[in-house]
Amino acid sequence: MAPAISNPDGLHDPTGFGYSHIAEVSGGLVLIAGQYASDAEGGVAAEDFAAQVELAFARLGTALEAAGLGYADVAALRTFVVDHDLDRLAVIGRVIAGIWGDRPPVQTLTGVASLALPGMLFEVDATAERPPRTGPSQDRADD
């Protein structure tokens, strides 16, 4: 089965950049493309690193919500940081703790020289899992 690709309202149209925001694949996996501090046209909306991290995670939340999911459904994060250092790691840690508390998803952080757009300092993508469906329709399938 082909992935269900979508680009929800509330996020910029990424097709001009050559990608889509969400792919739902078999088995309940939902892949969220790299989110950053994007404005309505896909430009970078903030210069400050901390503001970019907060906006990127807000955009991730928008994508998850559009897929009918929430932060709790995220299993894995991949973060990309320009000029990574311990101060930037602390910023990311605070934002993640504010969302997931003491049970964050697994994460791979990669320090990079640059990202896709000038001024872009942070990007995060995610893998989430749709919870199994339960209820009357599921019960009938088991009969």
N, C-alpha and C positions, 0 to 999 in steps of 0.2 A: 504494500500500500504506500502511495506517495505521501510525503509529509504534508500536513496542512500548514501552509504559509500564510502569515497575516501581518499587517501593519496597522496597529490600532490608532484610533483617534487619541489625541493627547500626547502623541509622540510625532516628531518630524517624519516626513516621507523620506525613507532612506534609499529608495530605489535608484535615485540619481547617483548615489554613492556606490551602487552595485550590491546591495544586500537587503534583507528583510529583517524585521525585529524578532519575529516569533516563528518557530517551527515545532509543530506537534507531531511526534513520531509514534509508531506503534509501541505498545507496552506502557503507555501513559507518560512517556518522557516528553518534557517540554523544554526546548532549547531557546534561551533568550540571548540575542546578539549583544555585542558589546554596547553598553550604555555609558554615556558620558554627560557632561554638563551642557547638553544641547539646548539651543533655542528652537523656536518654531520652524526655522528654515534649516536647521542642522548645523548652524555655527556654534562656536563655543560661547556660552552665556556668562561665564565668570572667569576672572583671572586668578583669583586666590585658590590655592590648592585645597584648603578645607572646604570652601564653597563648592568646588568642583566635585569633591568626594560626596558631599551631601546631595547635590543635584543628581549625580550619577545614580546613587542608590534610590532617590525619589523616582527617577525615570525607570529604574528596574522595577520598582513597586507598581508603576503604571502599566508596564508590560505584563507583569504577573497578574494584575487585576483584570486586564483585558483578556487574559487566557483563563479566567475563572479561578485563579490561584492566589496565594499570598506568600509572604516571606517564609512562613513555616513550611511551605512545600519545597523550598530550595534545598537541594542536596549538596551542590558544589558551586563554588565561585572561582573565577579566574580573574585576577586583578592585574592591571598593567600600570606601572608608575614611572613617570619620567623623573630622572635624578633621584631615585629612591635613596632614602636615608632613614635613620631611626625616628626622626621627628615626623616624617610622613607616615611611617608605619604606625606611630602612636595615633595620628589623626584617623587613619583607616580603622584601627582597633576600637577607637571610641565610637565611631559611627556604627560599626558592626555590633558592638556591645549594646548600643542603643536600640538596635533592631532585634537581635537574637538573644540578648542577655548572655548567660554563661553556656549556651548551647549553639554556637555558630555552626554553619555548614563547613564542610571541608573547603580548603582554599589553597590555590597555588598563586603566589604573588611573583610577578616577573618585573624586574627593573629593566627599563628600556631607554634608549637614547631619545626616541621621539615616538609620537603616535600619529594618527591619520591626518590631523589638522593642526595648523600653527596655533600655539597657545594651549593645546590640549595636554593636560598633565596627568589625567587619570581616566581609566576605563575599567568597567566590570562586566563580565558576562556570567551567565548562570545556567545550570541544569536543574530543573525542577521535576517533580513527579506528581502526576495527577493521582489523588487518592482513589482507591477502587470504588466503583459505584455500588451502592447497596440500596435496598428497598424493594418495592413490589416487582419492578422489572427484572431485577437480579434474581429474586426468589423464583419467578416463573422460568427463568433460564435454567435453574437447577432442577426443575421437575422432570 
